[in-house]
């Protein structure tokens, strides 16, 4: 490997290590999106099925939390105010963490 490529790989590895345990802060809009149980959305309008993703490694809790924040960001952008979490996958070194949610607008 050339020196530049090695330096980029080293920097990426250091960044990944530094971010282990880092949970992203949600926007104000995403923070307002509540997680509810499926039994609580009977009179709500389904907006979309959403898959949030996180490329940051950091363990099951961290990567899953970041993926859920991404899903809530998307939900808020579509006008949803609640989500029902369908599943969270922590991902791996080769695949992003994902959080599958159903986004609803409830009055």
C-alpha positions, 0 to 999 in steps of 0.5 A: 500500500502507498503511504497515503492509502495507509494514512487514510485507513489508519485515520478511518480506524481511529475515527471508528474507535473514537466513535465507539459508544457515540450516540447521535443527538436527534434534532428537535423534530426527531426528539418529539417523535414518540415510540409507542406500542402498536395497540396505541395507533388504532386511530392514527394515520399510517404514513410510511414504513421506514428503515433507519440506518447507522454506519457507526460501529459501537456495539448493539446499543449504540449502533441500534440507537443511532439507527433508531434516531435516523428512523425518527428523523425520517419520520419527522420529515414526513410529518409523523409524530409517533413510531412503532418499532418493528425491529432493530438490527445492530449490523456488523463490520460490513453492514449498517445497523438498521431500525425498522419502524412504522411511522404514524400521525396521531391527533 
